Every structure is written in structure tokens, then in C-alpha cells.
Amino acid sequence: MKRPDVKFAWNADVALAYQIVGDGPQDVVYLQGYCSNIDMNWESPHLARFLGGLAGFGRLIVMDRRGWGCSDRFSPADVPPFETLTDDLQVVMDAAGSERAVIFTSYENATLVMLFAATHPERCAALVLVDPWVTWTATDETPWVSDEQEWDRINARLRADWGTSRWFPLQDATEQDWYVRYQRASITPGSAFAEFTVHKRTDVRAILPSIQVPTLVLCSPPDEAELKNGRYVASHIPGARLVEIERPADEIDSLHWYGRASAILSETRRFLADLRTEEASFDRVLATVLFTDIADSTATAATMGDARWKALIAQHDTIAKGIVARFRGTFVRGTGDGLLATFDGPARGVRCAQALVEAMRPLGVELRAGLHTGEIEHGGNDLAGIAVHIGARVGSKAEPGEVWVSSTVKDLTAGSGLAFEDRGEHVLKGVPDRWHLYRVVAG
């Protein structure tokens, strides 16, 4: 994959580096934990392939957090607090034109992303957390995390081995050469030591129950600490999904873009597909659908001529919008010789239909109307769902000047003062079964 251009977003005087890869309806922000340099990511065939997989889910936004990679560095005496880093994430999303994104992250950056999700849930479509940290230092509840003595050993080795093959040996010589340079290009050892020292007190356990964002947690045996971290995070974020991925026997390294990459992408794909299905259901609501049309509209239009007919329809739509609003409905669209509207109350929908019939008579036209209550699905500026088709077919059965309803509408308006005449069972074109319909006779 071609190396994307590096862009910069500014948080005050600090430049934050990011790249945009591909396009699509869903934004995915990739905030890599541990090492990070967005310019050098693409020199590793393994990491480049993994990023290409993420780009297959939508528009990928890859960023370096402050202090790392191509973003502005900090001095060892100036490590920013976590709230500044969450601000940085928001700044990059704003610069990239991303209102809401799936955020994919790993390791220590998971603590940052979980804090962001808890405070800015409206910006997060979902979280994908790989080997997430929940605390940086052992607690009574998380004794498997590095304690103070272990941190002392880690930091001593950091000062001695950072930027060499001793820090993180890899089996592949070519990849090892890249990874050594990648470490040095990610952060200096003094800055890494300073950041780890400042942030080792970070603990986000208390905010996990506040995260109301769909979350996928991925971790792998046999690494006991990573496995326990993942299980802890998944058990404390409401509704989180935990997937434990076995490490391949020939895995060259524990980093997620190596041996586990295919499984991680596969689980992420499944998670996002389920999320899209779930979100689609959020667009389905119960509503009363009203269809009207002008009786004998074709003949009327031919008699009037194009100019007069267009003027009539414009007048019809103006009057109809006002009446629909009066009955607290939603004018969805004009149909060329009628309208489609929805209501959250069936009685208001029926009375609106009656008012529309009466209001159009002075224009010299007779309307017929049909209503049905059922589940509809919002799609852009229109509606979908079987309820929409039923409403249209019910209206087609009415005579000029009449309002017809399905039995569902009749049953839901009991006690409203509306009266109906039974018009028997009917076959509705394109709709299964026979439908009992009624004509509105009083209201």
C-alpha cells in the first residue's frame, strides 16, 4: 500500500500527526500503543498489511499520540496529563472531519481511549481494545500487573536497551532491522522513561462501568497478564464482548500485527457487522403511516395542463405541510399527487387525514387517504418497511373523499371518539395475507 501523506492537527502550539487512508461511511481511528511512528508504519509489510485490513472497514485515521512518532515530542520534564491526551484525540478527529468513529487501540493507549469513551461517548461508535491495560501498576484487585520493583527493572532495561535488538528480539532479521529503527523513531529513551514514570500511577478501573459504548476486547493466552487484563476490562464495561485469540505456534512476536493479525481483523469485522445490524434496528420505530393521493389525478392533470397542475400541487403541498404539522406529524415527502406522512399517535393521523380531505376540496380536488400503524425504517429522507407498503395499499382501496384504515389503526384508537365502518377483508397488492379494512365515518 502506498504510504499516505502525513497531516498535522494543532492543539494550541502542539502539532499532532495523522494520516487518512481510504474512504467509506464508517471512520476508524487507529491509535497504536507502545511504539508508534505513522511514517514508518508502512515500511513493515506485516504492519502495513494489518493497516490495510483496518482500512477495509472504512476511512482509516492513523495517528501518533503526543510525544511519539511524527507528533511533537515532549521533554522528559514535560509529560502531559491524560486529559491533555484525550483532548489531542478529539482535535485529530475534528481535523480529519470525523464526528464519530470506531476507535481501535492497544496496550497502554487503551487507558487513554477508555477515558475518552467515558467522557465523549458521542464521538465513539465503538471501541476495539487489543491487550488493554487497565492499571499501569499492580493493585490489590489487579495483582498480575507490574509492581514497583518490576517497573524499576523495566526502566533500567529501557535506559540500557531501548533502540537496540536487545529490547525486543524478533525472529525475522529484516523485520528486526526495521523494528530497531522503529523504536528510535517512536520516542527517545529518556522521554519513554519519563512517560512511564509519570503514567505508572494511571488507573481507569473506576470509569469502566461508565463506558456506554459498544466494546470488543481481544486478548490472548498464554500471556497471563494480558489475558487477565482483557477479562477484567470486558467484565467491567457494560455489554462488552470478549474474544480470546490463541497465539499461532509460529507467531514471530506478540505484537498484534504479526501472527494474530488475521484473527484480530476477522473478529473486528464480525463485531462491526453485528454493530451495523444492531444500529439498523435503532432506525426502526413504530409509527402510523398516512398516504394520500388525488383521485383521478392523471385525468385532472391532462385537463388542467402542466403549468396549472404544477401550481395546484405546489399549493397542495404547502397546505398539507401546515396541516400535518398542526397534528404533530412529520411530512416525509410529496408523492407528485399526494403525500406520505408519519405520526406517533394513530388518532392524530386519522384526524389529520380528515382535515386534509376537507382542506383540498376548495382547490377542486378530492383526496383519498389510507393509514396503517406498524414498524418503519428510516432510510435517508425516505421510509422503508412493510408498514409503508400497507399504508399505500390501504389508501388505494378508498374512494374519493374517503379515509380508510387497517384494523391495527382501528384497534389502537379505541376510546378516541373515532367511528368506523367495516369494509371487510381485502387482498393488498404485494402484501401477504388478507387485511381487514375500515372506513372512517366520524371523528
VOLUM-792681 format. One record per residue (C-alpha): residue number from 1; residue in one letter; x, y, z. Coordinates in nm, 3 decimals, always signed. Example, Ala and Ser with C-alpha at 12.3 -4.5 7.8 and 13.67 -1.06 7.14 Angstrom:
2
[1,a,[+1.230,-0.450,+0.780]];
[2,s,[+1.367,-0.106,+0.714]];
# end
This chain:
443
[1,m,[+0.000,+0.000,+0.000]];
[2,k,[+0.125,+0.348,-0.086]];
[3,r,[+0.243,+0.550,+0.213]];
[4,p,[-0.027,+0.811,+0.292]];
[5,d,[+0.058,+1.178,+0.334]];
[6,v,[+0.120,+1.297,+0.689]];
[7,k,[-0.110,+1.574,+0.807]];
[8,f,[-0.095,+1.780,+1.125]];
[9,a,[-0.369,+1.890,+1.361]];
[10,w,[-0.290,+2.158,+1.614]];
[11,n,[-0.383,+2.157,+1.982]];
[12,a,[-0.268,+2.507,+2.073]];
[13,d,[+0.102,+2.505,+1.976]];
[14,v,[+0.140,+2.127,+1.964]];
[15,a,[+0.134,+1.951,+1.626]];
[16,l,[-0.035,+1.611,+1.617]];
[17,a,[+0.047,+1.386,+1.322]];
[18,y,[-0.214,+1.178,+1.146]];
[19,q,[-0.285,+1.007,+0.814]];
[20,i,[-0.608,+0.923,+0.633]];
[21,v,[-0.635,+0.600,+0.435]];
[22,g,[-0.923,+0.513,+0.205]];
[23,d,[-1.284,+0.615,+0.231]];
[24,g,[-1.615,+0.478,+0.347]];
[25,p,[-1.921,+0.553,+0.559]];
[26,q,[-1.752,+0.442,+0.883]];
[27,d,[-1.449,+0.619,+1.034]];
[28,v,[-1.191,+0.404,+1.215]];
[29,v,[-0.929,+0.575,+1.431]];
[30,y,[-0.614,+0.369,+1.491]];
[31,l,[-0.418,+0.479,+1.797]];
[32,q,[-0.138,+0.230,+1.836]];
[33,g,[+0.002,+0.154,+2.176]];
[34,y,[+0.369,+0.107,+2.264]];
[35,c,[+0.579,+0.203,+1.958]];
[36,s,[+0.428,+0.442,+1.706]];
[37,n,[+0.550,+0.631,+1.403]];
[38,i,[+0.290,+0.676,+1.131]];
[39,d,[+0.554,+0.745,+0.865]];
[40,m,[+0.746,+0.424,+0.936]];
[41,n,[+0.439,+0.202,+0.986]];
[42,w,[+0.432,+0.133,+0.614]];
[43,e,[+0.790,+0.001,+0.598]];
[44,s,[+0.688,-0.317,+0.779]];
[45,p,[+0.499,-0.549,+0.541]];
[46,h,[+0.325,-0.701,+0.845]];
[47,l,[+0.203,-0.372,+0.993]];
[48,a,[+0.122,-0.225,+0.651]];
[49,r,[-0.089,-0.532,+0.571]];
[50,f,[-0.268,-0.501,+0.905]];
[51,l,[-0.344,-0.132,+0.848]];
[52,g,[-0.472,-0.218,+0.502]];
[53,g,[-0.711,-0.462,+0.667]];
[54,l,[-0.840,-0.192,+0.902]];
[55,a,[-0.884,+0.042,+0.605]];
[56,g,[-1.118,-0.219,+0.459]];
[57,f,[-1.367,-0.134,+0.736]];
[58,g,[-1.400,+0.232,+0.635]];
[59,r,[-1.199,+0.554,+0.633]];
[60,l,[-0.892,+0.486,+0.847]];
[61,i,[-0.739,+0.766,+1.053]];
[62,v,[-0.395,+0.671,+1.190]];
[63,m,[-0.236,+0.900,+1.449]];
[64,d,[+0.070,+0.933,+1.671]];
[65,r,[-0.011,+1.047,+2.021]];
[66,r,[+0.170,+1.349,+2.161]];
[67,g,[+0.532,+1.272,+2.237]];
[68,w,[+0.555,+0.984,+1.988]];
[69,g,[+0.646,+0.937,+1.624]];
[70,c,[+0.573,+1.230,+1.395]];
[71,s,[+0.377,+1.427,+1.655]];
[72,d,[+0.552,+1.693,+1.860]];
[73,r,[+0.783,+1.542,+2.121]];
[74,f,[+0.787,+1.639,+2.486]];
[75,s,[+1.089,+1.679,+2.711]];
[76,p,[+1.131,+1.435,+2.999]];
[77,a,[+1.027,+1.717,+3.234]];
[78,d,[+0.707,+1.792,+3.043]];
[79,v,[+0.499,+1.474,+3.022]];
[80,p,[+0.135,+1.575,+2.955]];
[81,p,[-0.153,+1.458,+3.176]];
[82,f,[-0.404,+1.210,+3.038]];
[83,e,[-0.674,+1.474,+2.998]];
[84,t,[-0.445,+1.655,+2.751]];
[85,l,[-0.405,+1.333,+2.552]];
[86,t,[-0.783,+1.287,+2.534]];
[87,d,[-0.809,+1.644,+2.407]];
[88,d,[-0.549,+1.557,+2.142]];
[89,l,[-0.759,+1.265,+2.019]];
[90,q,[-1.060,+1.492,+1.981]];
[91,v,[-0.851,+1.754,+1.799]];
[92,v,[-0.727,+1.499,+1.544]];
[93,m,[-1.080,+1.369,+1.484]];
[94,d,[-1.201,+1.726,+1.430]];
[95,a,[-0.917,+1.799,+1.187]];
[96,a,[-0.997,+1.481,+0.993]];
[97,g,[-1.366,+1.574,+0.978]];
[98,s,[-1.467,+1.273,+1.188]];
[99,e,[-1.768,+1.330,+1.409]];
[100,r,[-1.789,+0.972,+1.533]];
[101,a,[-1.553,+0.680,+1.487]];
[102,v,[-1.469,+0.326,+1.582]];
[103,i,[-1.150,+0.360,+1.786]];
[104,f,[-0.901,+0.074,+1.762]];
[105,t,[-0.617,+0.074,+2.011]];
[106,s,[-0.388,-0.149,+2.214]];
[107,y,[-0.177,-0.183,+2.527]];
[108,e,[-0.122,+0.136,+2.731]];
[109,n,[-0.323,+0.354,+2.492]];
[110,a,[-0.636,+0.160,+2.592]];
[111,t,[-0.639,+0.351,+2.921]];
[112,l,[-0.644,+0.678,+2.727]];
[113,v,[-0.916,+0.559,+2.487]];
[114,m,[-1.137,+0.424,+2.767]];
[115,l,[-1.118,+0.761,+2.941]];
[116,f,[-1.207,+0.931,+2.611]];
[117,a,[-1.506,+0.698,+2.559]];
[118,a,[-1.637,+0.763,+2.909]];
[119,t,[-1.618,+1.142,+2.871]];
[120,h,[-1.704,+1.172,+2.499]];
[121,p,[-1.938,+0.882,+2.417]];
[122,e,[-2.096,+1.082,+2.135]];
[123,r,[-1.764,+1.066,+1.945]];
[124,c,[-1.727,+0.688,+1.976]];
[125,a,[-1.918,+0.447,+1.754]];
[126,a,[-1.736,+0.157,+1.919]];
[127,l,[-1.411,+0.054,+2.085]];
[128,v,[-1.178,-0.228,+1.982]];
[129,l,[-0.924,-0.289,+2.259]];
[130,v,[-0.635,-0.530,+2.198]];
[131,d,[-0.445,-0.645,+2.509]];
[132,p,[-0.575,-0.342,+2.701]];
[133,w,[-0.410,-0.210,+3.015]];
[134,v,[-0.647,-0.108,+3.293]];
[135,t,[-0.386,-0.006,+3.551]];
[136,w,[-0.018,+0.061,+3.492]];
[137,t,[+0.091,-0.061,+3.837]];
[138,a,[-0.031,-0.358,+4.042]];
[139,t,[-0.321,-0.309,+4.283]];
[140,d,[-0.494,-0.545,+4.523]];
[141,e,[-0.756,-0.603,+4.251]];
[142,t,[-0.504,-0.638,+3.966]];
[143,p,[-0.202,-0.810,+4.125]];
[144,w,[-0.089,-0.954,+3.792]];
[145,v,[+0.017,-0.608,+3.664]];
[146,s,[+0.381,-0.494,+3.701]];
[147,d,[+0.457,-0.377,+4.056]];
[148,e,[+0.703,-0.107,+4.159]];
[149,q,[+1.001,-0.346,+4.160]];
[150,e,[+0.912,-0.473,+3.813]];
[151,w,[+0.881,-0.117,+3.689]];
[152,d,[+1.228,-0.043,+3.825]];
[153,r,[+1.363,-0.339,+3.626]];
[154,i,[+1.172,-0.232,+3.311]];
[155,n,[+1.301,+0.123,+3.333]];
[156,a,[+1.658,+0.011,+3.394]];
[157,r,[+1.642,-0.208,+3.086]];
[158,l,[+1.477,+0.075,+2.893]];
[159,r,[+1.770,+0.305,+2.965]];
[160,a,[+2.018,+0.037,+2.861]];
[161,d,[+1.849,-0.137,+2.568]];
[162,w,[+1.596,+0.096,+2.402]];
[163,g,[+1.656,+0.127,+2.030]];
[164,t,[+1.855,-0.195,+2.007]];
[165,s,[+1.763,-0.554,+1.924]];
[166,r,[+1.808,-0.643,+2.292]];
[167,w,[+1.491,-0.452,+2.384]];
[168,f,[+1.259,-0.662,+2.172]];
[169,p,[+1.423,-0.950,+1.983]];
[170,l,[+1.241,-1.069,+1.670]];
[171,q,[+1.298,-1.389,+1.478]];
[172,d,[+1.285,-1.225,+1.135]];
[173,a,[+1.614,-1.040,+1.065]];
[174,t,[+1.462,-0.796,+0.816]];
[175,e,[+1.177,-0.714,+1.050]];
[176,q,[+1.421,-0.683,+1.339]];
[177,d,[+1.621,-0.419,+1.150]];
[178,w,[+1.302,-0.223,+1.084]];
[179,y,[+1.179,-0.259,+1.442]];
[180,v,[+1.504,-0.132,+1.594]];
[181,r,[+1.481,+0.181,+1.379]];
[182,y,[+1.106,+0.199,+1.456]];
[183,q,[+1.178,+0.215,+1.831]];
[184,r,[+1.422,+0.503,+1.786]];
[185,a,[+1.181,+0.683,+1.554]];
[186,s,[+0.896,+0.641,+1.802]];
[187,i,[+1.037,+0.803,+2.113]];
[188,t,[+1.371,+0.871,+2.282]];
[189,p,[+1.459,+0.652,+2.580]];
[190,g,[+1.462,+0.947,+2.821]];
[191,s,[+1.114,+1.054,+2.716]];
[192,a,[+0.986,+0.695,+2.732]];
[193,f,[+1.132,+0.658,+3.083]];
[194,a,[+0.974,+0.988,+3.189]];
[195,e,[+0.633,+0.899,+3.045]];
[196,f,[+0.626,+0.555,+3.204]];
[197,t,[+0.734,+0.706,+3.537]];
[198,v,[+0.457,+0.970,+3.531]];
[199,h,[+0.183,+0.745,+3.398]];
[200,k,[+0.256,+0.433,+3.603]];
[201,r,[+0.004,+0.561,+3.860]];
[202,t,[-0.270,+0.567,+3.594]];
[203,d,[-0.573,+0.359,+3.690]];
[204,v,[-0.902,+0.368,+3.495]];
[205,r,[-1.087,+0.091,+3.681]];
[206,a,[-1.336,+0.334,+3.833]];
[207,i,[-1.456,+0.467,+3.500]];
[208,l,[-1.513,+0.133,+3.322]];
[209,p,[-1.881,+0.100,+3.429]];
[210,s,[-1.942,+0.450,+3.287]];
[211,i,[-1.845,+0.345,+2.934]];
[212,q,[-2.168,+0.312,+2.736]];
[213,v,[-2.004,+0.239,+2.401]];
[214,p,[-2.010,-0.098,+2.220]];
[215,t,[-1.676,-0.257,+2.304]];
[216,l,[-1.477,-0.552,+2.171]];
[217,v,[-1.190,-0.675,+2.389]];
[218,l,[-0.928,-0.903,+2.230]];
[219,c,[-0.660,-1.081,+2.430]];
[220,s,[-0.456,-1.397,+2.402]];
[221,p,[-0.340,-1.687,+2.612]];
[222,p,[-0.092,-1.796,+2.729]];
[223,d,[+0.017,-1.444,+2.837]];
[224,e,[-0.144,-1.443,+3.182]];
[225,a,[-0.124,-1.068,+3.245]];
[226,e,[-0.275,-0.976,+2.908]];
[227,l,[-0.546,-1.238,+2.949]];
[228,k,[-0.642,-1.120,+3.298]];
[229,n,[-0.637,-0.755,+3.189]];
[230,g,[-0.866,-0.833,+2.898]];
[231,r,[-1.106,-1.034,+3.110]];
[232,y,[-1.114,-0.761,+3.373]];
[233,v,[-1.188,-0.485,+3.120]];
[234,a,[-1.457,-0.688,+2.943]];
[235,s,[-1.629,-0.780,+3.269]];
[236,h,[-1.649,-0.418,+3.387]];
[237,i,[-1.759,-0.237,+3.067]];
[238,p,[-2.135,-0.291,+3.029]];
[239,g,[-2.213,-0.522,+2.737]];
[240,a,[-1.850,-0.562,+2.627]];
[241,r,[-1.765,-0.862,+2.408]];
[242,l,[-1.454,-1.062,+2.499]];
[243,v,[-1.274,-1.279,+2.244]];
[244,e,[-0.966,-1.477,+2.344]];
[245,i,[-0.746,-1.544,+2.042]];
[246,e,[-0.495,-1.827,+2.052]];
[247,r,[-0.146,-1.728,+1.952]];
[248,p,[-0.025,-1.922,+1.644]];
[249,a,[+0.257,-2.165,+1.715]];
[250,d,[+0.478,-1.992,+1.456]];
[251,e,[+0.400,-1.638,+1.571]];
[252,i,[+0.712,-1.426,+1.540]];
[253,d,[+0.608,-1.183,+1.809]];
[254,s,[+0.328,-1.093,+2.047]];
[255,l,[+0.254,-0.756,+1.882]];
[256,h,[-0.094,-0.763,+1.733]];
[257,w,[+0.004,-0.702,+1.369]];
[258,y,[+0.205,-1.025,+1.348]];
[259,g,[+0.072,-1.377,+1.398]];
[260,r,[-0.264,-1.273,+1.540]];
[261,a,[-0.338,-1.011,+1.275]];
[262,s,[-0.573,-1.222,+1.064]];
[263,a,[-0.778,-1.338,+1.363]];
[264,i,[-0.795,-0.986,+1.507]];
[265,l,[-0.918,-0.843,+1.177]];
[266,s,[-1.169,-1.126,+1.143]];
[267,e,[-1.313,-1.070,+1.491]];
[268,t,[-1.322,-0.694,+1.436]];
[269,r,[-1.505,-0.744,+1.106]];
[270,r,[-1.762,-0.969,+1.278]];
[271,f,[-1.806,-0.721,+1.564]];
[272,l,[-1.859,-0.424,+1.330]];
[273,a,[-2.102,-0.622,+1.113]];
[274,d,[-2.308,-0.711,+1.423]];
[275,l,[-2.292,-0.347,+1.529]];
[276,r,[-2.427,-0.229,+1.192]];
[277,t,[-2.712,-0.479,+1.220]];
[278,e,[-2.789,-0.358,+1.570]];
[279,e,[-2.774,+0.010,+1.473]];
[280,a,[-3.003,-0.055,+1.176]];
[281,s,[-3.263,-0.180,+1.424]];
[282,f,[-3.240,+0.155,+1.605]];
[283,d,[-3.378,+0.319,+1.290]];
[284,r,[-3.692,+0.105,+1.306]];
[285,v,[-3.973,+0.260,+1.505]];
[286,l,[-4.345,+0.209,+1.546]];
[287,a,[-4.539,+0.479,+1.364]];
[288,t,[-4.869,+0.549,+1.193]];
[289,v,[-4.818,+0.594,+0.820]];
[290,l,[-5.052,+0.817,+0.619]];
[291,f,[-5.071,+0.811,+0.240]];
[292,t,[-5.295,+1.043,+0.040]];
[293,d,[-5.342,+1.089,-0.331]];
[294,i,[-5.562,+1.299,-0.556]];
[295,a,[-5.840,+1.091,-0.709]];
[296,d,[-5.826,+1.074,-1.091]];
[297,s,[-5.502,+1.273,-1.084]];
[298,t,[-5.395,+1.169,-1.433]];
[299,a,[-5.717,+1.291,-1.593]];
[300,t,[-5.715,+1.607,-1.383]];
[301,a,[-5.356,+1.688,-1.481]];
[302,a,[-5.436,+1.635,-1.851]];
[303,t,[-5.737,+1.866,-1.828]];
[304,m,[-5.554,+2.140,-1.640]];
[305,g,[-5.227,+2.136,-1.836]];
[306,d,[-4.873,+2.123,-1.693]];
[307,a,[-4.849,+2.479,-1.562]];
[308,r,[-5.180,+2.480,-1.372]];
[309,w,[-5.120,+2.127,-1.244]];
[310,k,[-4.777,+2.220,-1.106]];
[311,a,[-4.926,+2.526,-0.938]];
[312,l,[-5.202,+2.311,-0.787]];
[313,i,[-4.953,+2.057,-0.648]];
[314,a,[-4.737,+2.333,-0.501]];
[315,q,[-5.045,+2.477,-0.328]];
[316,h,[-5.147,+2.127,-0.214]];
[317,d,[-4.803,+2.064,-0.059]];
[318,t,[-4.795,+2.399,+0.120]];
[319,i,[-5.138,+2.344,+0.275]];
[320,a,[-5.060,+1.980,+0.356]];
[321,k,[-4.735,+2.061,+0.538]];
[322,g,[-4.916,+2.307,+0.763]];
[323,i,[-5.194,+2.061,+0.846]];
[324,v,[-4.953,+1.773,+0.914]];
[325,a,[-4.753,+1.998,+1.149]];
[326,r,[-5.075,+2.102,+1.326]];
[327,f,[-5.144,+1.738,+1.411]];
[328,r,[-4.780,+1.690,+1.524]];
[329,g,[-4.692,+1.467,+1.232]];
[330,t,[-4.386,+1.450,+1.010]];
[331,f,[-4.425,+1.539,+0.643]];
[332,v,[-4.191,+1.286,+0.482]];
[333,r,[-4.236,+1.377,+0.116]];
[334,g,[-4.479,+1.474,-0.153]];
[335,t,[-4.565,+1.198,-0.399]];
[336,g,[-4.650,+1.413,-0.700]];
[337,d,[-5.022,+1.387,-0.641]];
[338,g,[-5.036,+1.335,-0.265]];
[339,l,[-4.815,+1.287,+0.037]];
[340,l,[-4.651,+1.049,+0.281]];
[341,a,[-4.654,+1.148,+0.649]];
[342,t,[-4.600,+0.973,+0.983]];
[343,f,[-4.748,+1.019,+1.329]];
[344,d,[-4.661,+0.887,+1.673]];
[345,g,[-5.032,+0.867,+1.755]];
[346,p,[-5.282,+0.691,+1.522]];
[347,a,[-5.580,+0.907,+1.624]];
[348,r,[-5.389,+1.223,+1.527]];
[349,g,[-5.302,+1.061,+1.197]];
[350,v,[-5.669,+0.982,+1.121]];
[351,r,[-5.784,+1.332,+1.214]];
[352,c,[-5.506,+1.481,+1.002]];
[353,a,[-5.628,+1.274,+0.706]];
[354,q,[-5.982,+1.403,+0.756]];
[355,a,[-5.856,+1.761,+0.773]];
[356,l,[-5.654,+1.715,+0.455]];
[357,v,[-5.957,+1.583,+0.265]];
[358,e,[-6.162,+1.885,+0.369]];
[359,a,[-5.882,+2.137,+0.305]];
[360,m,[-5.828,+2.020,-0.054]];
[361,r,[-6.193,+2.042,-0.166]];
[362,p,[-6.181,+2.421,-0.220]];
[363,l,[-5.898,+2.352,-0.466]];
[364,g,[-6.137,+2.142,-0.673]];
[365,v,[-5.975,+1.805,-0.592]];
[366,e,[-6.081,+1.507,-0.388]];
[367,l,[-5.826,+1.320,-0.181]];
[368,r,[-5.839,+0.962,-0.069]];
[369,a,[-5.632,+0.851,+0.227]];
[370,g,[-5.507,+0.532,+0.391]];
[371,l,[-5.343,+0.470,+0.728]];
[372,h,[-5.165,+0.181,+0.892]];
[373,t,[-4.965,+0.151,+1.214]];
[374,g,[-4.654,-0.066,+1.208]];
[375,e,[-4.275,-0.073,+1.221]];
[376,i,[-4.099,+0.159,+0.978]];
[377,e,[-3.732,+0.208,+0.898]];
[378,h,[-3.577,+0.546,+0.834]];
[379,g,[-3.350,+0.549,+0.529]];
[380,g,[-3.209,+0.889,+0.438]];
[381,n,[-3.500,+1.118,+0.354]];
[382,d,[-3.748,+0.836,+0.298]];
[383,l,[-3.909,+0.546,+0.479]];
[384,a,[-3.896,+0.173,+0.426]];
[385,g,[-4.067,-0.129,+0.573]];
[386,i,[-4.379,-0.334,+0.515]];
[387,a,[-4.590,-0.081,+0.711]];
[388,v,[-4.522,+0.179,+0.442]];
[389,h,[-4.646,-0.053,+0.167]];
[390,i,[-4.956,-0.146,+0.365]];
[391,g,[-5.043,+0.220,+0.422]];
[392,a,[-5.018,+0.289,+0.049]];
[393,r,[-5.231,-0.015,-0.041]];
[394,v,[-5.499,+0.076,+0.215]];
[395,g,[-5.525,+0.423,+0.062]];
[396,s,[-5.564,+0.276,-0.286]];
[397,k,[-5.883,+0.099,-0.171]];
[398,a,[-6.053,+0.421,-0.058]];
[399,e,[-6.298,+0.611,-0.275]];
[400,p,[-6.254,+0.985,-0.344]];
[401,g,[-6.313,+1.183,-0.025]];
[402,e,[-6.272,+0.876,+0.198]];
[403,v,[-6.024,+0.783,+0.471]];
[404,w,[-5.958,+0.410,+0.518]];
[405,v,[-5.756,+0.243,+0.790]];
[406,s,[-5.622,-0.101,+0.874]];
[407,s,[-5.762,-0.298,+1.166]];
[408,t,[-5.445,-0.212,+1.357]];
[409,v,[-5.528,+0.160,+1.345]];
[410,k,[-5.890,+0.094,+1.442]];
[411,d,[-5.787,-0.117,+1.741]];
[412,l,[-5.534,+0.141,+1.862]];
[413,t,[-5.784,+0.429,+1.851]];
[414,a,[-6.045,+0.277,+2.084]];
[415,g,[-6.183,+0.550,+2.310]];
[416,s,[-6.068,+0.830,+2.081]];
[417,g,[-6.420,+0.916,+1.958]];
[418,l,[-6.348,+0.797,+1.606]];
[419,a,[-6.611,+0.578,+1.438]];
[420,f,[-6.550,+0.325,+1.162]];
[421,e,[-6.748,+0.130,+0.906]];
[422,d,[-6.638,-0.228,+0.842]];
[423,r,[-6.532,-0.268,+0.478]];
[424,g,[-6.441,-0.636,+0.504]];
[425,e,[-6.125,-0.826,+0.416]];
[426,h,[-5.910,-0.730,+0.120]];
[427,v,[-5.606,-0.856,-0.065]];
[428,l,[-5.345,-0.581,-0.076]];
[429,k,[-5.116,-0.591,-0.378]];
[430,g,[-4.767,-0.709,-0.287]];
[431,v,[-4.860,-0.766,+0.080]];
[432,p,[-4.908,-1.115,+0.227]];
[433,d,[-5.238,-1.233,+0.377]];
[434,r,[-5.582,-1.071,+0.374]];
[435,w,[-5.635,-0.744,+0.560]];
[436,h,[-5.946,-0.622,+0.740]];
[437,l,[-6.007,-0.259,+0.647]];
[438,y,[-6.238,+0.012,+0.781]];
[439,r,[-6.369,+0.345,+0.653]];
[440,v,[-6.363,+0.641,+0.890]];
[441,v,[-6.721,+0.773,+0.927]];
[442,a,[-6.695,+1.012,+1.223]];
[443,g,[-6.437,+1.176,+1.439]];
# end
